[in-house]
Amino acid sequence: MAGRIRSRIALAAVAAAVLLGPLAGASPSPADNAATTRVTSAGRPVNTWVSERAGITPGSQILWESDADLAHDLDAIAGTGVSSITIDVDWPSIQQHGPGTFWWDATDRVVQAATSRGLTVDATLAYSPTWARPANCPTGSTHCLPVNVADYATFAQAAVMRYGASSTDPALRGSIETWSIWNEPNNPAFAQPKPDPQHYTDMLRAAYPAIKDADPTATVITGGTAPEPNARDGSSYSPVTWLTDLYTDGAKGYFDAVGHHPYMFPVNPLDAQPWNAFTQTLSLHNVMAWFGDAEKKIWGTEVGAPTGDAKNALSPSNQAKWVFDYYTGWNSTFASFTGQLSYFQLRDSGTNPASWEQNMGLVTTNWAPKPAYGELQAVMEGAGAPINVLVGRRVVDSPTGGYYVLQGNGTVTAFDGATGYGSPRFASDIARGLAVMPDGKGYVVLDGYGGLHKFGSATSGTVGQAQVAYWRGWDIARDVAITPSGNGISVLDAYGGFHVAGDAPRLFAGYWRFKIARAFAYSPSGDGVYLLDGFGGIHTAGDAVLVGRSPYWGAWDIARDITLTPSGRGYTVLDGFGGVHPVGDAPPSGWNPAYGPHDRADGVAQLGTNYAVAF
């Protein structure tokens, strides 16, 4: 009970940071994902960086199928180009006759067949044999958490001794390096009679040292969290609440990575919302950072989407799109704090189109490829989207590399090598703009009332001393920019008025009686301005020059942000649905995976030849 009280207090403390946006701080750059290639055992050239971050979880049935079906499945998995396979190391069968007996035959067969094809093997240590289950375990269920965590730890250590780096069997030695502790422990279907964060924490605290004693090089991952809600009776926990509870109950130091199942169907995984399980990957990392574990990674140990006729199923073409979107988001926005993402599953488990559970496969029951199978192959070869999708109000590149994302509550997060200098923290969704100093060593956050919150080098010089308009309690401030010299600042109000200080030009680009001004950008010299109205109209002043044909949605208030190319000979307009519209020498946007049916996009930035969109 004490654990529950502590966890609720902790959750209240981190709620704003976790659900509204990330904690401030620098994130490391992901590896160069275009550097090297490898050839799979199936003869396919794949992008090494992408494929080493990808696997397939075929499902528990792979342990029990015929040799011919197993070979067919593993050949199909290797043929996608992924680097690994995740299997259950099935405690109920391995120790079915009691705690003193072990039967490894089924696991040995799959492990050896997988490694012979160049696949690495990741293991999920689950579930409970009859003798280890509690008295109130539902009849016939294997999914009950074990009564005695020491029994589970003993089994885990025996598995690692057989397949880990110190195995006495050369054919099995080093075949499994990664071990997940249970599966979906926050989900009542897999943690019966109901999830228990304290008991699960005890499992971690028992299993982790046992595994490390057998193989110090092993990676121990918490059981992948399902996209569950918080139930009032404690029968299920959201991923964020679950992980917070684990920390408050003493789990820190007893895992090497966090497991998560970021399933999101039929909603697009890149629809960046706090309730989206894919978006919650970032929320989970915020919890880790809060508790001092920011350097650890999150592994997506299952992800996928079904075809068929079920209400939440997708068309085959949309299932393929979800494959693309899952890996696009994982390998761009989430790259710096994630490990592997494993797709569930290879093959449909049945033929009933009304059952989504039977239609999760990349191929049908008789191995006929769905479009998603070919899409995964293309992704492993390096296909990706030119647009990153972020959760935030504004996204701005840094002149020294990387970029920043502003949340509605004022939090600023640094990505890909940019340096964080701090953030304001607003009690409401009032942040409106973010401007980075030309030296890349500071920035200014604008709130809706015109308040300027300055950090780093923005606290000194003209910008540090500058005062412009302030409208107490009146939300009309819309955007902010710093001049190229770093000696001036300008704030845009909703009517098109510019309020300036220092060497910011006093220009008039447009003014309206209604609140239709949305964003602006300075010309490279700082002596001109491009003003965007809500209909997509671009209004210039000073030395700013229109180029090409800009999007325009006459009387439809849908334009949200504008970004200028470094040359000044092009710009990009963002619409509220996430559409990216380049003009002039702005790089083409290609297919935008972020584009959706809701008017929620707020900011865009050009990052080299790619874009980042904030929702």
C-alpha positions as CSV (number, residue, x, y, z in Angstrom):
1,M,0.0,0.0,0.0
2,A,2.8,2.4,0.8
3,G,4.2,1.9,-2.7
4,R,0.8,2.9,-4.1
5,I,0.8,6.2,-2.1
6,R,4.4,7.0,-3.1
7,S,3.7,6.3,-6.7
8,R,0.7,8.5,-6.9
9,I,2.7,11.4,-5.4
10,A,5.5,10.8,-7.9
11,L,3.1,10.6,-10.8
12,A,1.5,13.9,-9.8
13,A,5.0,15.5,-9.7
14,V,5.9,14.3,-13.2
15,A,2.5,14.5,-14.9
16,A,3.1,17.9,-16.6
17,A,6.5,16.9,-17.9
18,V,5.5,13.5,-19.0
19,L,2.1,14.0,-20.5
20,L,2.5,17.6,-21.8
21,G,6.1,17.3,-23.0
22,P,9.6,16.2,-22.5
23,L,12.0,17.3,-19.8
24,A,14.6,19.8,-20.8
25,G,18.0,18.5,-21.7
26,A,20.3,17.5,-24.6
27,S,19.8,14.3,-26.5
28,P,22.6,12.6,-28.3
29,S,22.6,12.4,-32.1
30,P,21.6,9.1,-33.6
31,A,24.1,7.2,-35.6
32,D,24.6,8.0,-39.3
33,N,21.9,5.8,-40.8
34,A,23.2,5.9,-44.3
35,A,26.8,4.8,-43.6
36,T,27.0,1.0,-44.2
37,T,25.1,-1.9,-45.6
38,R,25.2,-5.6,-45.0
39,V,23.9,-8.6,-46.9
40,T,21.5,-11.0,-45.1
41,S,21.5,-14.7,-45.3
42,A,18.6,-14.3,-47.8
43,G,20.9,-12.3,-50.0
44,R,19.3,-8.9,-49.4
45,P,21.4,-5.8,-49.0
46,V,20.1,-3.8,-46.1
47,N,21.0,-0.6,-44.2
48,T,23.0,-1.8,-41.2
49,W,21.9,1.0,-38.8
50,V,18.3,0.5,-39.6
51,S,18.3,-3.3,-39.7
52,E,20.2,-3.6,-36.4
53,R,17.5,-1.7,-34.8
54,A,14.7,-4.0,-36.1
55,G,13.5,-7.5,-35.3
56,I,10.4,-9.7,-35.6
57,T,8.4,-11.3,-32.8
58,P,6.8,-14.3,-34.5
59,G,4.6,-15.4,-31.6
60,S,4.7,-18.4,-29.2
61,Q,3.5,-20.8,-31.8
62,I,7.0,-20.9,-33.4
63,L,8.2,-23.1,-30.6
64,W,5.7,-25.9,-31.4
65,E,5.4,-25.9,-35.2
66,S,6.8,-28.5,-37.5
67,D,10.4,-28.4,-38.7
68,A,9.2,-27.5,-42.2
69,D,7.0,-24.6,-40.9
70,L,9.8,-23.4,-38.7
71,A,12.3,-23.3,-41.6
72,H,9.7,-21.5,-43.7
73,D,9.0,-18.9,-41.0
74,L,12.7,-18.2,-40.3
75,D,13.6,-17.9,-44.0
76,A,10.8,-15.4,-44.3
77,I,12.0,-13.5,-41.3
78,A,15.6,-13.4,-42.6
79,G,14.2,-12.3,-46.0
80,T,12.9,-9.1,-44.5
81,G,16.4,-7.9,-43.6
82,V,15.7,-7.5,-39.8
83,S,18.6,-8.6,-37.6
84,S,16.8,-10.4,-34.8
85,I,13.9,-12.6,-33.7
86,T,12.2,-12.5,-30.3
87,I,11.0,-15.8,-28.8
88,D,9.4,-16.9,-25.5
89,V,11.7,-19.0,-23.3
90,D,8.6,-20.8,-22.0
91,W,8.9,-21.5,-18.3
92,P,5.6,-23.6,-18.2
93,S,7.1,-26.2,-20.7
94,I,10.7,-26.0,-19.6
95,Q,9.9,-26.8,-15.9
96,Q,6.5,-28.5,-16.4
97,H,7.4,-31.4,-14.1
98,G,8.7,-29.3,-11.2
99,P,11.4,-27.0,-10.0
100,G,14.1,-29.6,-10.3
101,T,13.6,-30.5,-13.9
102,F,14.4,-28.8,-17.2
103,W,13.3,-29.6,-20.8
104,W,15.1,-27.3,-23.3
105,D,14.5,-29.2,-26.6
106,A,11.9,-26.8,-28.1
107,T,13.9,-23.7,-27.3
108,D,17.2,-25.2,-28.5
109,R,15.7,-26.1,-31.8
110,V,14.4,-22.6,-32.5
111,V,17.6,-20.9,-31.2
112,Q,19.9,-23.0,-33.4
113,A,17.7,-22.6,-36.5
114,A,17.6,-18.8,-36.0
115,T,21.3,-18.3,-35.4
116,S,22.1,-20.5,-38.4
117,R,20.4,-17.9,-40.5
118,G,22.4,-15.0,-39.1
119,L,19.6,-13.8,-36.8
120,T,20.3,-12.8,-33.2
121,V,17.8,-14.1,-30.6
122,D,16.1,-12.0,-27.9
123,A,14.2,-13.8,-25.2
124,T,11.1,-13.2,-23.1
125,L,11.2,-15.1,-19.8
126,A,7.6,-16.1,-19.3
127,Y,5.1,-17.5,-18.0
128,S,4.4,-19.6,-14.9
129,P,4.2,-23.4,-14.6
130,T,1.4,-25.0,-12.6
131,W,3.5,-25.5,-9.5
132,A,4.7,-21.8,-9.4
133,R,1.2,-20.2,-9.7
134,P,-0.8,-18.6,-6.9
135,A,-3.9,-20.3,-5.5
136,N,-6.2,-17.7,-7.0
137,C,-4.8,-18.1,-10.6
138,P,-7.6,-18.7,-13.1
139,T,-7.9,-22.4,-14.0
140,G,-5.6,-23.3,-16.9
141,S,-4.0,-19.9,-17.1
142,T,-0.2,-19.7,-17.6
143,H,-0.2,-15.9,-17.3
144,C,-0.2,-15.6,-13.5
145,L,2.8,-13.9,-11.9
146,P,4.7,-16.5,-9.8
147,V,4.1,-16.7,-6.0
148,N,7.8,-17.0,-5.2
149,V,10.0,-14.6,-7.1
150,A,13.0,-16.7,-6.2
151,D,11.6,-19.5,-8.3
152,Y,11.4,-17.2,-11.3
153,A,15.0,-15.9,-10.7
154,T,16.3,-19.5,-10.5
155,F,14.6,-20.3,-13.8
156,A,16.0,-17.1,-15.4
157,Q,19.5,-17.9,-14.3
158,A,19.3,-21.4,-15.6
159,A,18.2,-20.1,-19.0
160,V,21.0,-17.6,-19.1
161,M,23.5,-20.3,-18.2
162,R,22.3,-22.3,-21.1
163,Y,22.2,-19.6,-23.8
164,G,24.3,-16.8,-22.5
165,A,28.0,-16.0,-22.9
166,S,29.1,-18.6,-20.3
167,S,27.2,-21.5,-21.7
168,T,29.0,-24.8,-21.6
169,D,27.4,-25.8,-24.9
170,P,29.4,-24.3,-27.8
171,A,26.3,-24.6,-30.1
172,L,24.3,-22.4,-27.8
173,R,26.9,-20.2,-26.2
174,G,26.2,-16.5,-26.7
175,S,23.0,-17.2,-28.7
176,I,20.8,-15.0,-26.4
177,E,22.1,-11.7,-25.1
178,T,18.8,-9.9,-24.3
179,W,16.3,-11.0,-21.7
180,S,12.8,-9.4,-21.1
181,I,11.3,-10.0,-17.7
182,W,7.8,-11.2,-18.4
183,N,5.5,-9.8,-21.1
184,E,3.0,-6.9,-20.7
185,P,3.0,-7.0,-16.9
186,N,0.7,-3.9,-16.8
187,N,-2.0,-5.8,-18.7
188,P,-4.5,-8.0,-16.8
189,A,-4.5,-10.5,-19.7
190,F,-0.8,-11.3,-19.1
191,A,-0.4,-10.6,-15.4
192,Q,-3.1,-12.5,-13.6
193,P,-5.0,-12.4,-11.4
194,K,-4.2,-8.7,-11.9
195,P,-1.1,-6.5,-12.4
196,D,0.9,-5.7,-9.3
197,P,3.8,-3.2,-9.7
198,Q,5.3,-4.0,-6.3
199,H,5.3,-7.8,-7.0
200,Y,6.7,-7.2,-10.4
201,T,9.4,-5.0,-9.0
202,D,10.3,-7.8,-6.6
203,M,10.6,-10.1,-9.7
204,L,13.1,-7.6,-11.2
205,R,15.1,-7.3,-8.0
206,A,15.4,-11.1,-7.9
207,A,15.9,-11.9,-11.5
208,Y,18.4,-9.1,-12.4
209,P,21.3,-10.2,-10.2
210,A,20.7,-13.8,-11.0
211,I,21.0,-13.1,-14.7
212,K,24.0,-10.9,-14.3
213,D,25.7,-13.5,-12.2
214,A,25.3,-16.0,-15.1
215,D,26.2,-13.5,-17.8
216,P,27.5,-10.0,-16.8
217,T,27.2,-8.9,-20.5
218,A,23.5,-9.7,-20.7
219,T,20.9,-6.9,-21.3
220,V,17.9,-7.1,-19.0
221,I,14.7,-5.4,-20.2
222,T,11.5,-4.7,-18.3
223,G,8.5,-6.5,-19.6
224,G,7.1,-4.6,-22.6
225,T,4.1,-2.5,-21.5
226,A,0.8,-2.8,-23.3
227,P,-1.2,0.3,-24.4
228,E,-3.5,0.0,-21.4
229,P,-5.5,2.7,-19.5
230,N,-5.3,3.4,-15.8
231,A,-8.2,1.4,-14.2
232,R,-9.6,2.8,-11.0
233,D,-9.6,-0.7,-9.4
234,G,-5.9,-1.2,-10.3
235,S,-6.7,-4.0,-12.8
236,S,-4.6,-2.2,-15.5
237,Y,-2.0,0.5,-15.6
238,S,-1.0,2.9,-18.3
239,P,2.7,2.6,-19.4
240,V,3.6,5.9,-17.8
241,T,1.9,5.1,-14.5
242,W,3.4,1.6,-14.5
243,L,7.0,2.7,-15.0
244,T,6.6,5.5,-12.4
245,D,5.3,2.9,-10.0
246,L,8.3,0.6,-10.7
247,Y,10.7,3.4,-9.9
248,T,8.9,4.4,-6.7
249,D,8.7,0.8,-5.6
250,G,12.5,0.3,-5.9
251,A,13.1,-1.1,-9.4
252,K,15.9,1.4,-10.4
253,G,19.2,-0.4,-10.9
254,Y,17.5,-3.7,-11.6
255,F,17.1,-3.4,-15.4
256,D,19.2,-2.2,-18.3
257,A,16.5,-1.0,-20.6
258,V,12.7,-0.4,-20.6
259,G,10.4,-2.5,-22.7
260,H,7.3,-1.0,-24.4
261,H,4.7,-2.2,-26.9
262,P,3.8,1.0,-28.8
263,Y,0.9,-0.5,-30.7
264,M,-1.4,2.2,-32.3
265,F,-4.2,1.0,-34.5
266,P,-6.4,2.0,-36.2
267,V,-5.0,5.4,-35.4
268,N,-1.8,6.4,-37.1
269,P,1.2,5.9,-34.8
270,L,2.5,9.4,-35.8
271,D,-0.6,11.1,-34.7
272,A,1.4,12.8,-31.9
273,Q,-1.0,12.8,-28.9
274,P,-0.4,12.0,-25.2
275,W,-2.8,9.1,-25.4
276,N,-1.0,7.6,-28.4
277,A,1.0,4.6,-27.2
278,F,3.7,5.4,-29.8
279,T,3.9,8.9,-28.5
280,Q,4.1,7.5,-25.0
281,T,7.6,6.2,-25.9
282,L,8.8,9.7,-25.4
283,S,6.7,10.0,-22.2
284,L,8.4,6.9,-20.8
285,H,11.8,8.4,-21.5
286,N,10.7,11.5,-19.6
287,V,9.9,9.3,-16.6
288,M,13.3,7.7,-16.9
289,A,15.0,11.1,-17.1
290,W,13.1,12.2,-14.0
291,F,14.4,9.3,-12.0
292,G,18.0,9.7,-13.3
293,D,17.9,6.9,-16.0
294,A,18.0,9.1,-19.1
295,E,21.0,7.3,-20.6
296,K,19.1,4.0,-20.7
297,K,17.2,3.0,-23.8
298,I,13.6,2.0,-24.5
299,W,13.1,-1.1,-26.6
300,G,9.9,-1.6,-28.6
301,T,9.6,-5.3,-28.0
302,E,6.3,-5.6,-30.0
303,V,4.6,-3.3,-32.4
304,G,2.2,-4.0,-35.3
305,A,-1.3,-3.7,-36.8
306,P,-3.9,-6.1,-38.1
307,T,-5.7,-6.5,-41.4
308,G,-9.1,-8.1,-41.8
309,D,-12.7,-7.1,-41.1
310,A,-12.5,-6.3,-37.4
311,K,-13.5,-2.8,-36.3
312,N,-10.0,-1.8,-35.5
313,A,-8.3,-3.5,-38.4
314,L,-6.6,-1.8,-41.4
315,S,-6.6,-2.4,-45.1
316,P,-3.5,-4.2,-46.4
317,S,-2.2,-1.0,-47.9
318,N,-2.6,0.9,-44.6
319,Q,-1.0,-1.9,-42.7
320,A,2.0,-1.4,-45.0
321,K,1.9,2.4,-44.3
322,W,1.9,1.7,-40.5
323,V,5.1,-0.4,-41.0
324,F,6.7,2.6,-42.7
325,D,5.4,5.1,-40.1
326,Y,6.4,3.0,-37.0
327,Y,10.0,2.7,-38.2
328,T,10.2,6.3,-39.5
329,G,9.2,7.7,-36.1
330,W,11.4,5.2,-34.2
331,N,14.5,5.9,-36.3
332,S,14.1,9.7,-36.4
333,T,12.3,11.4,-33.5
334,F,13.0,8.6,-31.0
335,A,16.4,7.5,-32.3
336,S,18.5,9.0,-29.6
337,F,16.8,7.2,-26.7
338,T,15.6,3.9,-28.2
339,G,16.9,0.5,-29.0
340,Q,15.4,-2.2,-31.1
341,L,11.8,-2.2,-32.5
342,S,10.4,-5.6,-33.2
343,Y,7.4,-6.2,-35.4
344,F,4.6,-8.6,-34.3
345,Q,4.1,-10.8,-36.1
346,L,5.4,-12.6,-39.1
347,R,2.5,-14.9,-40.0
348,D,-1.2,-14.7,-39.4
349,S,-2.3,-17.1,-36.6
350,G,-5.7,-17.8,-38.2
351,T,-8.0,-17.3,-41.1
352,N,-11.0,-15.6,-39.5
353,P,-11.1,-12.0,-41.0
354,A,-13.3,-10.8,-38.1
355,S,-10.6,-11.5,-35.5
356,W,-7.9,-8.9,-35.5
357,E,-5.7,-11.1,-33.3
358,Q,-5.6,-13.7,-36.1
359,N,-4.5,-11.2,-38.7
360,M,-1.5,-9.4,-37.3
361,G,1.0,-11.0,-39.8
362,L,3.1,-9.6,-42.5
363,V,2.2,-12.7,-44.4
364,T,-0.9,-14.9,-44.4
365,T,-1.1,-18.4,-42.8
366,N,0.2,-19.9,-46.0
367,W,3.1,-17.3,-46.3
368,A,1.5,-15.2,-49.0
369,P,3.1,-11.8,-48.5
370,K,0.9,-8.8,-47.6
371,P,2.0,-5.4,-48.8
372,A,3.5,-4.9,-45.3
373,Y,6.1,-7.6,-45.9
374,G,7.5,-5.7,-48.9
375,E,7.3,-2.4,-47.0
376,L,9.4,-3.8,-44.2
377,Q,12.0,-5.0,-46.7
378,A,12.1,-1.5,-48.2
379,V,12.5,0.1,-44.7
380,M,15.4,-2.3,-43.9
381,E,17.0,-1.1,-47.2
382,G,16.9,2.4,-45.8
383,A,13.6,3.8,-47.1
384,G,12.4,6.5,-44.7
385,A,10.3,9.7,-44.7
386,P,11.9,13.1,-45.2
387,I,9.8,14.4,-42.3
388,N,10.2,13.9,-38.6
389,V,7.1,14.1,-36.4
390,L,7.5,15.7,-32.9
391,V,5.2,16.4,-30.0
392,G,5.3,20.2,-29.4
393,R,4.2,23.7,-30.3
394,R,7.2,24.9,-32.2
395,V,10.4,23.3,-33.6
396,V,13.5,25.4,-34.4
397,D,16.9,24.4,-35.7
398,S,20.1,25.4,-33.9
399,P,22.9,27.2,-35.9
400,T,25.4,24.9,-34.1
401,G,23.6,21.7,-35.0
402,G,20.5,19.9,-33.8
403,Y,17.2,21.4,-33.0
404,Y,14.8,22.4,-30.2
405,V,11.2,21.6,-29.6
406,L,8.9,23.9,-27.6
407,Q,6.0,22.4,-25.7
408,G,2.8,24.2,-24.9
409,N,3.8,24.4,-21.2
410,G,7.0,26.2,-22.1
411,T,9.4,23.2,-21.8
412,V,12.2,23.3,-24.3
413,T,13.9,20.1,-25.3
414,A,17.2,19.8,-27.2
415,F,17.7,17.1,-29.8
416,D,20.6,15.8,-31.9
417,G,23.4,17.6,-30.3
418,A,21.8,20.9,-29.5
419,T,22.4,22.2,-26.0
420,G,19.6,22.9,-23.6
421,Y,19.8,26.0,-21.5
422,G,16.6,25.7,-19.4
423,S,12.9,26.3,-19.8
424,P,10.0,28.3,-18.3
425,R,7.3,26.1,-16.9
426,F,3.7,27.4,-17.4
427,A,0.7,26.1,-15.6
428,S,-1.3,26.2,-18.8
429,D,-0.9,25.7,-22.6
430,I,0.4,29.3,-23.2
431,A,3.8,29.0,-25.0
432,R,3.6,30.5,-28.5
433,G,7.1,30.9,-30.0
434,L,10.8,30.0,-29.7
435,A,13.7,32.0,-31.2
436,V,17.3,30.8,-31.0
437,M,20.3,33.1,-30.7
438,P,22.6,33.3,-33.8
439,D,25.5,31.9,-31.7
440,G,23.3,28.9,-30.8
441,K,24.1,29.4,-27.1
442,G,20.7,30.6,-26.0
443,Y,17.0,31.1,-26.9
444,V,13.9,33.1,-26.0
445,V,10.5,31.6,-25.3
446,L,7.4,33.7,-26.0
447,D,4.2,33.3,-24.1
448,G,0.7,34.3,-25.4
449,Y,0.7,37.5,-23.4
450,G,3.9,38.7,-24.9
451,G,6.2,37.7,-22.0
452,L,9.8,36.9,-23.1
453,H,11.6,34.2,-21.2
454,K,15.3,34.3,-21.9
455,F,18.0,31.6,-21.5
456,G,21.7,31.3,-22.1
457,S,23.3,34.0,-24.3
458,A,19.8,35.5,-24.7
459,T,20.0,36.9,-21.2
460,S,22.7,39.4,-22.1
461,G,23.2,42.2,-24.7
462,T,20.4,43.9,-26.4
463,V,18.1,40.9,-26.4
464,G,18.7,40.3,-22.7
465,Q,17.7,43.9,-21.9
466,A,14.9,44.2,-24.6
467,Q,11.4,45.0,-23.5
468,V,8.6,44.8,-26.1
469,A,4.8,44.8,-25.9
470,Y,3.0,42.9,-23.1
471,W,-0.7,42.2,-22.9
472,R,-1.5,41.0,-19.4
473,G,-4.0,38.2,-19.6
474,W,-4.7,38.8,-23.3
475,D,-3.5,36.0,-25.5
476,I,-2.5,37.7,-28.7
477,A,1.3,37.1,-29.0
478,R,1.9,34.7,-31.9
479,D,5.6,34.5,-32.8
480,V,9.1,35.7,-31.9
481,A,12.4,36.1,-33.9
482,I,15.9,37.4,-33.2
483,T,17.7,39.3,-35.8
484,P,20.7,37.7,-37.6
485,S,23.0,40.0,-35.7
486,G,21.7,38.9,-32.3
487,N,21.1,42.5,-31.3
488,G,17.4,42.8,-32.0
489,I,14.1,41.0,-31.3
490,S,10.6,41.2,-32.7
491,V,7.3,39.9,-31.5
492,L,4.3,39.4,-33.8
493,D,0.8,40.0,-32.5
494,A,-2.3,38.2,-33.8
495,Y,-3.4,41.3,-35.8
496,G,0.0,41.5,-37.7
497,G,1.6,44.1,-35.6
498,F,5.4,43.9,-35.0
499,H,6.8,45.0,-31.7
500,V,10.5,45.4,-31.9
501,A,13.7,46.3,-29.9
502,G,17.3,46.7,-30.8
503,D,18.2,46.6,-34.5
504,A,15.0,44.7,-35.4
505,P,13.6,46.5,-38.5
506,R,10.4,48.5,-38.0
507,L,8.5,47.1,-40.9
508,F,4.8,46.9,-41.9
509,A,3.9,43.8,-43.8
510,G,0.2,43.6,-43.1
511,Y,-2.4,44.4,-40.4
512,W,-5.9,43.1,-39.9
513,R,-8.9,43.8,-37.7
514,F,-9.2,40.2,-36.8
515,K,-6.6,37.8,-35.3
516,I,-5.3,36.1,-38.4
517,A,-1.5,36.6,-38.3
518,R,0.3,33.3,-37.6
519,A,4.1,33.4,-37.9
520,F,7.0,35.2,-39.5
521,A,10.6,34.9,-40.6
522,Y,13.4,37.4,-41.2
523,S,15.2,37.6,-44.5
524,P,18.9,36.5,-44.3
525,S,20.0,40.1,-43.9
526,G,17.5,40.9,-41.2
527,D,16.2,43.8,-43.1
528,G,13.1,42.1,-44.5
529,V,10.3,40.0,-43.2
530,Y,7.9,37.3,-44.4
531,L,4.6,37.4,-42.6
532,L,2.2,34.4,-42.8
533,D,-1.5,34.8,-42.4
534,G,-3.9,32.0,-41.5
535,F,-5.1,31.6,-45.1
536,G,-1.6,30.9,-46.4
537,G,-0.9,34.4,-47.7
538,I,2.7,35.6,-47.4
539,H,3.2,39.3,-47.0
540,T,6.7,40.9,-47.4
541,A,8.4,44.0,-46.3
542,G,11.9,45.4,-46.6
543,D,14.2,43.3,-48.7
544,A,12.1,40.1,-48.5
545,V,11.1,38.8,-52.0
546,L,8.4,36.4,-52.8
547,V,9.5,33.4,-54.9
548,G,7.4,30.8,-56.7
549,R,3.8,30.0,-56.0
550,S,2.8,29.7,-52.3
551,P,-0.1,27.7,-51.0
552,Y,-3.3,29.7,-50.3
553,W,-6.5,28.5,-48.8
554,G,-8.7,31.6,-49.2
555,A,-10.8,32.2,-46.0
556,W,-9.8,28.8,-44.6
557,D,-7.7,29.4,-41.5
558,I,-5.3,26.5,-41.9
559,A,-1.7,28.0,-42.3
560,R,0.4,27.6,-39.1
561,D,4.1,28.3,-39.6
562,I,6.7,29.4,-42.1
563,T,10.4,28.7,-42.2
564,L,13.0,30.3,-44.6
565,T,15.8,28.5,-46.4
566,P,19.4,29.6,-45.6
567,S,19.8,31.2,-49.0
568,G,16.6,33.2,-48.6
569,R,15.4,32.0,-52.0
570,G,12.8,29.7,-50.7
571,Y,10.5,29.0,-47.8
572,T,8.1,26.3,-46.5
573,V,4.6,26.8,-45.2
574,L,3.0,24.3,-42.8
575,D,-0.7,23.7,-42.7
576,G,-2.6,22.6,-39.6
577,F,-3.0,19.0,-40.8
578,G,0.8,18.6,-41.0
579,G,1.1,19.3,-44.7
580,V,4.5,20.7,-45.7
581,H,4.5,23.0,-48.7
582,P,8.0,24.0,-50.0
583,V,8.5,27.0,-52.3
584,G,11.6,28.1,-54.3
585,D,14.7,26.3,-53.3
586,A,13.2,24.7,-50.2
587,P,13.8,20.9,-50.4
588,P,10.9,18.8,-51.6
589,S,8.8,17.3,-48.7
590,G,7.8,14.0,-50.5
591,W,5.2,11.9,-48.7
592,N,4.4,13.3,-45.3
593,P,3.6,10.5,-42.8
594,A,2.5,13.0,-40.3
595,Y,-0.4,14.3,-42.4
596,G,-3.7,13.5,-40.7
597,P,-7.3,14.5,-40.4
598,H,-6.9,16.8,-37.3
599,D,-5.9,20.4,-37.3
600,R,-3.1,20.1,-34.7
601,A,0.2,20.8,-36.4
602,D,1.9,24.0,-35.1
603,G,5.5,24.2,-36.2
604,V,7.9,23.3,-38.9
605,A,11.7,23.5,-39.3
606,Q,14.1,22.6,-42.1
607,L,16.8,20.3,-41.0
608,G,19.2,19.9,-43.8
609,T,17.2,18.4,-46.6
610,N,14.6,17.1,-44.2
611,Y,11.8,18.6,-42.2
612,A,10.6,18.3,-38.6
613,V,6.9,19.0,-37.8
614,A,5.6,19.7,-34.3
615,F,2.1,18.6,-33.4
